[in-house]
């Protein structure tokens, strides 16, 4: 696997092999929601809902609730850069679950271009979990704030993208967490992949120009515009986040 799930490393850095894909195991990070999980509840900004594919193989995605045939599919598990040794569960952020459909259909954000794409999946094909965490990133202020149940629990200084490769604003979510082979390298010890992509870079280091959040070996550049699209932070901050944040956490980027 090539560490290319991020459009924002140092230009001079080289691709690395990812030996481990990890996710937090803290029991408090997610709680299984009751069935039905509550139509319309995803609109509550203090709690988000994630939909995790329950079956191996392709998850059918539809263009409307009740549609007869899927328009696309998403692989479960997801293979980072197509590597079967780097498989992560397919976790998506819930956008809506209309009352009219009794939650039999769920609209989810998809980790594909264009940014903000969504589709409909059958409720029976996914497991719904409630997620108390949220990330708000203010690029102009060089800050990333982690919220739990709507309350800030950690404010982090960050480095952001250069003007010629800007991070597009919008709502994304965490799709994977990888442990890097070299904690002292350009990505630090951990890197989060996000559901969004660069508007400028369609490829990067062999990957799709995916946005990400990661550590750094250049802490003196925190507070400046230096990356190709990703968000960098001090290594102790990314380690702290890796211990509490599950997949599917919403990430709002204010450009």
N, C-alpha and C positions, 0 to 999 in steps of 0.2 A: 504494500500500500504506500502511496506517495502522499506526503503531507501537503495536499493541494486543496483541501477543503476550506481554503481561506484565501481571499484575494489580497492579503495585506502583509506579507512578510517583507523583510528587507530585500531590495532588488538583488543584492549580492548573495543572499542566502541560497543554499542548495536544498533540493528535495530530500526528505528523510523517510525512512521506513517507520511505520507505526506498528510497534509490536503488540500493543494492548489497546483495546477499546473498553472504556470503563463507564459505569453509571453509578451515581450515589446509591448507597444502600440504607441510608438513615430512614427509619420507619416513619418519622414525622414528616417527611417531605411530601408524601401524597397519601390521600385516604380514599378508599374505594367509595364511590358515591352510591346512595341507595337507588334502587330501580323503581320507577324511572328517576333519572337524576334531576329532573326539574326543567321543564320546557321554558326556554327564554332565560334561564339562569346565567348563561354565558355572558349576558350583557353586564353583569355585576363586575366592576373593575377590581374589586378587592379579592375575588376568587375567579380563577379561570378553570376551564374544563378541557381535559385531553381525551382524545380517542385513540386507543391503541389497537391495532389489528390483532384479532385473536387467532386467525388461521395462517398457517404457512402458505407461501405462494403469492399469487396476485390478488390484491384487494380491488374489487370493482369500484369504479368511480362514475357517478351519474351526473347529468347536467341539471336534473330537477328531481324533487322527491316524487316517487311513483313511476319514474321513467322505466320503460320496458327493458332497455338495453344499456349497458355502460358505454361511456364515450372514451374511457381510458382506464388504466389500472396503475396501482402502485405496488412495488415488490415488498414483501414482508418475509424475512428481514431485509432491511436496506443494506446494500454492500457498499462500503465506502470505496470509491474509485473502482467498483466492480470486483473487489477482492473478497472471496468467500471466507477468508480468515479474519476479516474486519466487518462482521455483521452486527448491525444494531437493530433493535425493534422499530417498527414503523409506528411512530407516535406523531399525532397531528393535533393542532390547536383547534378546538371547537369554535365555530363562528356563530352558529345558530341551531336551534332545534324547535321548529314551529309547533305551537300548541295544536294547530289544526291537524297535525300528523301524529299526535300523541307520542312524539319522540321516536316514531318508527324509522325516521330518517334524520340524519345529522349532517349539517353543513360544516365542512372542515376546510381550514387553510391547507394548501398543498405546497410542498417544498420544491416548486418548479418555477421556471420563468413563464410569463412575466410575474414580477413580485406582486404578492397579494392575491394570486390565483386561488380559487376555491372550487369545491365540488361537493357532491352529496354521496354519502355512504349509508348503507343499511345499518340500523342500530344493532342488529343481530351479528354484524360482522366486526364490531368493535367493542372494547371495554372502556367505559367512561370512568375517569378518575378526577376528583377535585384537586386543584393545585392552588395553594395559598400564596405562591411567590409570583413576583412580577419584576421586570427590569425596565427602568426608564433611563435612557441615555441622551444627554444633552451634548451634542457635538461642539456647539459653540462655547459651552462652559467647561469642556473637557472633564465632564463628570458622568459617572454611571451610578445610579442609585438602585439598590435592591430593596424591594418592599415585601413584607410578609403580612397578609391580612390587611393590606392597605396602608401599613405603617412602615416608614423607612427603618431598615435595620443595618444598612451599611452604605456609606457613600465613598466612592472610589475615584481617584484621579486616573485619567486615561490619556493615551495618545490616540489621535484620530487620523483620518485619511488626508493625503495631500490634495490640493485643490484640483489637480488634473485627473485624479482617480477618486472622486468623492464617494462617500457612503450614502446611498440613497435613503432618505427618510421613509418611515413607514412602520408598520407593525409586523414583526417576525416572531419566530419562536426557536428554541433550542432543539436541534435535530440529533445531535450526537456530542459526546464528550470523548476526546481521545487523550491518552497519556503519551507524551512524546518520548522518543528514544533518548533524547539529550535534554535534561532539565535546564542545562546552561546554554541551550541553543536559542535561535531567533524566536521560537514560539514559547519559550519557557517550558514548564513541566506539563501544562495542560492546554488544550485548545477546544473551545466549543464551536461546533458548526451551527450556522443559523439557516433558516428556511429561505433567506433572501440572497440575491445575487447582485454583483456589480453591474451598473448600467454602462460601464466603459470597457471592462475586461470580460470578454466572453470565455476566455480560458486563462489559467494561471498555474504554472508548474505542473501542467498536465491535467489539472482539474477544471471545473466549470466556472471558475470565478466566484465561488460561493463566499458569502460574508462569514465572518467569525469573530470570536473574542478569545484572546490568548495572552499568555505571559510574554516576557521579553528578556533579552540579554543586553538591552540598551535602556536601563531605567532612567538615564539622564534625559531621554527624549520624551518622557511622560509630560503631558501638557503642551505638546506641539503637534503639528500636522506632518506626519512622516510616512504613513502606511499606504498601501495600495487599495485600501478599502476596509480593512479589518480594524477592530478596536483592541488596543494593547493596554495592559495594566501591569503593575508590579507582580512578581511571582508569588509573593505571599498572599496577595489578593485573589489570584486565580486559584490557588490551592484552597483557600477558605471557601470559595464558591463551589469548587468541585466536591466539597464534602456535604453540601446541603441542597444544591439545586438539581431537581430531576429533569429528565427530558420533557419537552413541551412547554417550558416556562416562556410566557410572552415577553418579547423584547421590543419596546417602543423606541424607535430612533427619531430624535428631534433634530433635523438637519438645519 
